[in-house]
Amino acid sequence: MDLGLNLQEKQDIVAEVNAQVMQAQTIVLAEYRGIAVSDMTKLRANARNSGVYFRVLKNTLARRAVNGTPFEALAEKMVGPLVYSISADPVAAAKVVHEFAKTNGKLAIKAGAMAGSLMSAEQVAELAAIPSRNELIARLMATMNAATSTFVRGLAAIRDKKEAETAAA
């Protein structure tokens, strides 16, 4: 079923997806058989908020989009009704799809790829468990903020002690 796409529209889709693939660190394929439209809408919003390109594609168009890229090996896994999650962040695509699949059994991770290496559904889950870049930055900032606060309190205590010693003298 072509869904009424003409050749130009197909070429435009392949070009758009290929542009995303060329910037990608990770691609995750998930089967979405029987998922409610409202759930798919939530998943799209989660993906968008995480900077993940998320799209339902005809597998033939997706295969053309990855042809000649480090993700070419994924073409053999492109079977069935799939949604494609593509991210420049190495963890984001895996995290978005994995987190959603934990609460919605109708979304099943089929495969993924990272840096030209195929990943099984289990490996995608392991990747999803790694903190994202933004989470790591937030942790670093919290640690730095705590250290700075401790340092400032220490300086204030020294100042107060010296002031007290000066006042007593």
PAZAPA-4460 file (N, C-alpha, C; in steps of 0.05 Angstrom, whole numbers, plus 32768, in hexadecimal, padded with zeros to 4 digits):
% residues 169
    n_x    n_y    n_z   ca_x   ca_y   ca_z    c_x    c_y    c_z   seq   type   mol
   8011   7FE8   8000   8000   8000   8000   8012   8019   8000     1      M     A
   800F   802A   7FED   8020   8042   7FEA   8015   805A   7FF9     2      D     A
   7FFD   8058   8004   7FF1   806E   8013   7FF0   8087   8001     3      L     A
   7FEF   8083   7FE7   7FEC   809A   7FD5   8004   80AB   7FD1     4      G     A
   801C   80A2   7FD9   8034   80B3   7FD6   803E   80B1   7FBA     5      L     A
   8043   80C8   7FAE   804F   80C7   7F93   806E   80C5   7F96     6      N     A
   807B   80C2   7F80   8098   80BF   7F80   80A6   80D6   7F8E     7      L     A
   809E   80EE   7F88   80AB   8106   7F94   80A8   8105   7FB3     8      Q     A
   8090   80FF   7FBC   808B   80FE   7FD9   809C   80E8   7FE6     9      E     A
   809E   80D1   7FD9   80AF   80BC   7FE3   80CC   80C5   7FE5    10      K     A
   80D6   80D2   7FCF   80F1   80DC   7FCF   80F6   80F1   7FE5    11      Q     A
   80E2   8102   7FEA   80E4   8116   7FFF   80E6   8109   801A    12      D     A
   80D6   80F4   801F   80D7   80E6   8039   80F2   80D9   803D    13      I     A
   80FC   80CB   8028   8116   80BE   802A   812B   80D3   8030    14      V     A
   812B   80E9   8022   813F   80FF   8027   813D   8109   8043    15      A     A
   8124   810E   804D   8121   8118   8069   812B   8104   807D    16      E     A
   8124   80EB   807A   812D   80D6   808D   814B   80D3   808B    17      V     A
   8156   80D3   8073   8173   80D0   806F   8182   80E6   807D    18      N     A
   8177   80FF   807C   8184   8115   8089   8185   8110   80A7    19      A     A
   8170   8105   80B3   8170   80FF   80CF   8184   80E8   80D5    20      Q     A
   8185   80D4   80C4   8197   80BD   80C8   81B4   80C7   80C7    21      V     A
   81BA   80D9   80B6   81D6   80E3   80B3   81E0   80F1   80CC    22      M     A
   81CD   80FC   80DC   81D5   8109   80F5   81D2   80F7   810D    23      Q     A
   81C8   80DF   8109   81C0   80CD   811F   81D8   80BF   812C    24      A     A
   81D4   80BA   8146   81E6   80A8   8154   81D8   808E   8159    25      Q     A
   81BD   808F   815B   81AE   8077   8162   8193   8077   8152    26      T     A
   818C   805F   814A   8171   805B   813D   8165   8043   814B    27      I     A
   814B   8045   8153   813D   802F   8160   8124   802A   814F    28      V     A
   811F   8010   814A   8107   8007   813C   80F5   7FF9   8150    29      L     A
   80DB   8001   814F   80C8   7FF5   8161   80AE   7FEE   8151    30      A     A
   80A3   7FD7   8157   808A   7FD0   814B   8073   7FDC   815B    31      E     A
   805F   7FE6   814D   8049   7FF5   815B   802E   7FE9   8156    32      Y     A
   802C   7FCF   8150   8013   7FC2   814A   7FFE   7FC6   815F    33      R     A
   7FE7   7FD2   8158   7FD1   7FD4   816B   7FD2   7FEB   817F    34      G     A
   7FE6   7FFC   817C   7FE9   8013   818F   7FD3   8028   818A    35      I     A
   7FC8   8033   819F   7FB3   8047   819C   7FBF   8061   8191    36      A     A
   7FAF   8070   8182   7FB8   8089   8177   7FC0   809C   818D    37      V     A
   7FB1   809D   81A3   7FB8   80AF   81B9   7FD3   80A8   81C5    38      S     A
   7FD9   808E   81C7   7FF3   8086   81D2   8009   808D   81BE    39      D     A
   8004   808A   81A5   8018   8091   8190   801E   80AF   8192    40      M     A
   8009   80BF   8196   800C   80DC   8199   801D   80E3   81B1    41      T     A
   8019   80D5   81C7   802A   80DA   81DF   8047   80D3   81D9    42      K     A
   804B   80BC   81CC   8066   80B3   81C5   8074   80C8   81B3    43      L     A
   8065   80D2   819F   8070   80E6   818D   8079   80FF   819D    44      R     A
   8068   8107   81B0   806E   811F   81C1   8087   811A   81D1    45      A     A
   8089   8102   81DE   80A1   80FB   81EE   80BA   80FC   81DC    46      N     A
   80B8   80F1   81C4   80CE   80F1   81B2   80D7   810D   81AB    47      A     A
   80C3   811E   81A3   80C9   8139   819C   80D6   8148   81B3    48      R     A
   80CC   8145   81CB   80D8   8152   81E3   80F4   8149   81E9    49      N     A
   80FB   8131   81E0   8116   8126   81E4   8128   812A   81CC    50      S     A
   811F   8138   81B8   8130   813D   81A0   8133   8125   818F    51      G     A
   811F   8113   818F   8120   80FA   817F   810E   80FE   8167    52      V     A
   8118   80F7   814F   8109   80F7   8137   80F9   80DD   8138    53      Y     A
   80DF   80DE   8136   80CE   80C7   813A   80BA   80C6   8123    54      F     A
   80B9   80AF   8115   80A8   80AE   80FE   80A0   8091   80F6    55      R     A
   8087   808E   80EF   807E   8075   80E3   8085   8077   80C5    56      V     A
   8093   8063   80BB   809C   8063   809F   8096   8049   8091    57      L     A
   8093   804A   8077   8093   8032   8068   80AF   8027   8069    58      K     A
   80B2   800D   806D   80CC   8002   8070   80DD   8005   8057    59      N     A
   80D1   8004   8040   80E0   8007   8027   80ED   8023   8026    60      T     A
   80DF   8037   802F   80EA   8053   8030   8100   8055   8045    61      L     A
   80FC   8048   805C   8110   8049   8071   812A   803B   8068    62      A     A
   8126   8024   805A   813E   8016   8050   814E   8028   803D    63      R     A
   8140   8037   802C   814E   8049   8019   815C   805F   8029    64      R     A
   8150   8068   803E   815B   807E   804E   8175   8076   805D    65      A     A
   8177   805D   8064   818F   8054   8073   81A4   8048   8060    66      V     A
   819D   8044   8047   81AF   8039   8033   81C9   804A   8031    67      N     A
   81E0   803D   8034   81F9   804C   8032   8201   805B   804B    68      G     A
   81F3   8056   8061   81FA   8063   807A   8204   804E   808E    69      T     A
   820F   8057   80A5   8217   8044   80B9   8200   8033   80C5    70      P     A
   81E7   803B   80BF   81D0   802C   80C9   81C4   8019   80B5    71      F     A
   81D2   8014   809F   81C9   8003   8089   81C1   7FE7   8092    72      E     A
   81D0   7FDD   80A6   81CA   7FC1   80B0   81AE   7FBF   80BC    73      A     A
   81A2   7FD5   80C4   8187   7FD4   80CF   8172   7FCC   80BA    74      L     A
   8178   7FCF   80A1   8165   7FCA   808C   8159   7FAE   808E    75      A     A
   8169   7F9A   8096   815F   7F7F   8099   814B   7F7C   80AF    76      E     A
   814A   7F8F   80C2   8137   7F8E   80D9   811D   7F9D   80D3    77      K     A
   811C   7FAA   80BC   8105   7FBB   80B5   80EF   7FAB   80A9    78      M     A
   80E0   7F9D   80BB   80CA   7F8C   80B3   80B3   7F91   80C6    79      V     A
   809B   7F94   80BB   8083   7F98   80CB   807D   7FB5   80CF    80      G     A
   8068   7FBB   80DE   8060   7FD7   80E3   8073   7FE4   80F7    81      P     A
   8085   7FF4   80ED   809A   7FFF   80FF   8098   801D   8102    82      L     A
   80A1   8026   8119   80A5   8043   811E   80C3   8046   8121    83      V     A
   80CE   805B   8115   80EB   8060   8115   80F1   8077   8128    84      Y     A
   8103   8073   813B   810C   8088   814D   812A   808C   8148    85      S     A
   8130   80A5   8141   814C   80AC   8139   8155   80C4   814A    86      I     A
   816D   80C1   8156   8177   80D7   8166   8195   80DB   8163    87      S     A
   819C   80F5   8164   81B9   80FC   8164   81C5   80F7   8180    88      A     A
   81B4   80F8   8195   81BD   80F1   81B0   81BE   80D2   81B0    89      D     A
   81D5   80C6   81B9   81D7   80A9   81B7   81C3   809A   81C8    90      P     A
   81B7   80A6   81DC   81A5   8098   81EE   8187   809F   81EA    91      V     A
   8181   80B6   81DF   8166   80C1   81DF   8152   80AF   81D1    92      A     A
   8157   80A5   81B9   8144   8095   81AB   813E   807B   81BA    93      A     A
   8152   806E   81C5   814E   8056   81D4   813E   805B   81ED    94      A     A
   8144   8071   81FB   8137   8078   8214   8119   807E   820F    95      K     A
   8113   808E   81FB   80F7   8095   81F6   80E6   807C   81F0    96      V     A
   80F0   806B   81DE   80E1   8054   81D5   80DF   803F   81EC    97      V     A
   80F5   803B   81FA   80F6   8027   820F   80E3   802F   8226    98      H     A
   80E4   8048   822E   80D3   8052   8244   80B6   804E   823D    99      E     A
   80AF   8055   8224   8093   8053   821C   808B   8035   821B   100      F     A
   809C   8024   8210   8096   8008   820E   8091   7FFA   8229   101      A     A
   809E   8005   823E   809A   7FFA   8259   807D   7FFC   8262   102      K     A
   806F   8011   8259   8053   8015   8262   803F   800F   824D   103      T     A
   8048   8008   8234   8036   8002   821F   8040   7FE9   8210   104      N     A
   8034   7FD2   8216   803C   7FB9   820A   8039   7FB7   81EC   105      G     A
   802A   7FC9   81E0   8025   7FC7   81C3   803C   7FD3   81B3   106      K     A
   804F   7FE0   81C1   8067   7FEA   81B4   807E   7FD7   81BB   107      L     A
   8089   7FCA   81A7   809F   7FB7   81AC   80B8   7FBF   819D   108      A     A
   80CE   7FC2   81AC   80E7   7FC9   819F   80F1   7FB1   8190   109      I     A
   80F8   7FB5   8176   8101   7F9F   8165   811F   7F9F   8162   110      K     A
   812B   7FB6   815F   8148   7FB7   815A   8151   7FD5   815C   111      A     A
   816A   7FD8   815B   8176   7FF3   815B   8191   7FF2   814F   112      G     A
   819D   8009   814C   81B8   800A   8142   81C5   8023   814D   113      A     A
   81DF   8020   8153   81EF   8036   815E   820B   8034   8152   114      M     A
   8215   8049   8147   8230   8049   813C   8235   8032   8129   115      A     A
   8221   802C   8119   8224   8017   8105   8221   7FFB   8110   116      G     A
   821B   7FF7   8129   8218   7FDD   8135   81FA   7FD8   813B   117      S     A
   81F1   7FC0   8132   81D5   7FB9   8138   81D2   7FB3   8156   118      L     A
   81BA   7FB9   8161   81B4   7FB3   817D   819B   7FA3   817E   119      M     A
   819A   7F90   8190   8181   7F81   8195   816F   7F92   81A6   120      S     A
   8156   7F89   81AA   8144   7F97   81BC   8150   7F9A   81D8   121      A     A
   815D   7F84   81E2   8169   7F85   81FC   8180   7F9A   81FE   122      E     A
   818F   7F9C   81E9   81A5   7FB0   81E9   819A   7FCC   81E7   123      Q     A
   8184   7FD0   81DA   8176   7FEA   81D9   816D   7FF1   81F6   124      V     A
   8163   7FDE   8204   815A   7FE2   8220   8172   7FEA   8232   125      A     A
   8189   7FDC   822E   81A1   7FE3   823D   81AA   8000   8237   126      E     A
   81A9   8007   821E   81B0   8022   8216   819D   8037   8222   127      L     A
   8184   8030   8223   8170   8042   822F   8175   8047   824D   128      A     A
   8182   8035   825A   8188   8038   8277   819E   804C   827C   129      A     A
   81AE   8052   8268   81C4   8066   826B   81B8   8082   826D   130      I     A
   81C1   8092   8280   81B7   80AD   8282   81BD   80BD   8268   131      P     A
   81AA   80CE   8260   81AD   80DE   8248   81C2   80F4   824E   132      S     A
   81CA   8101   8239   81DD   8117   823B   81D2   812D   824E   133      R     A
   81B8   8134   824A   81AC   8148   825B   81AB   8140   8278   134      N     A
   81A5   8126   827D   81A4   811C   8299   81C0   811E   82A5   135      E     A
   81D5   8117   8295   81F0   8118   82A0   81F8   8135   82A6   136      L     A
   81F1   8147   8294   81F7   8164   8299   81E9   816D   82B2   137      I     A
   81CF   8166   82B6   81C0   816E   82CD   81CE   8163   82E7   138      A     A
   81D7   814A   82E6   81E5   813F   82FD   81FE   814E   8303   139      R     A
   820D   8154   82EE   8227   8162   82F1   8221   817E   82FD   140      L     A
   820D   818C   82F3   8207   81A6   82FD   81FE   81A5   831B   141      M     A
   81EF   8191   8322   81E6   818E   833E   81FE   8189   8350   142      A     A
   8211   8178   8347   8229   8173   8356   823A   818C   8359   143      T     A
   823D   819B   8343   824D   81B3   8345   823F   81C8   8357   144      M     A
   8225   81CA   8355   8216   81DC   8366   8219   81D6   8383   145      N     A
   8218   81BC   838A   821B   81B3   83A6   8237   81BA   83B0   146      A     A
   824B   81B5   839F   8267   81BB   83A7   826B   81D9   83AB   147      A     A
   8260   81E9   8399   8262   8206   839C   8254   8210   83B5   148      T     A
   823D   8205   83BB   822E   820D   83D3   823E   8206   83EC   149      S     A
   824A   81EF   83EC   825A   81E6   8403   8272   81F9   8407   150      T     A
   827F   81FF   83F0   8296   8211   83F1   828F   822D   83FC   151      F     A
   8278   8238   83F2   826F   8252   83FA   8268   8252   8418   152      V     A
   825B   823C   8421   8254   823A   843E   826E   8239   844F   153      R     A
   8282   822B   8445   829C   8229   8453   82A9   8245   8454   154      G     A
   82A9   8254   843F   82B4   826F   843F   82A5   8281   8452   155      L     A
   828B   827F   8452   827A   828F   8464   8280   8288   8481   156      A     A
   8285   826F   8487   828B   8266   84A3   82A6   8272   84AB   157      A     A
   82BA   8271   8499   82D4   827C   849F   82D2   829A   84A4   158      I     A
   82C2   82A9   8492   82BE   82C5   8495   82B1   82CB   84B1   159      R     A
   829C   82BC   84B7   828E   82C1   84D0   82A1   82BC   84E8   160      D     A
   82B1   82A8   84E7   82C4   82A2   84FC   82D8   82B8   84FF   161      K     A
   82E3   82C2   84E9   82F7   82D8   84EA   82EA   82F2   84F5   162      K     A
   82D1   82F7   84EC   82C3   830E   84F6   82BE   830C   8514   163      E     A
   82B7   82F4   851D   82B3   82F0   853A   82CD   82F4   8549   164      A     A
   82E3   82E9   853E   82FD   82EC   854B   8305   830A   854C   165      E     A
   8300   8319   8537   8307   8335   8535   82F6   8345   8549   166      T     A
   82DD   833E   854B   82CB   834C   855E   82D3   8346   857B   167      A     A
   82DC   832E   8580   82E4   8326   859B   82FE   8333   85A4   168      A     A
   830F   833A   8590   832A   8344   8597   832A   8362   859E   169      A     A
***
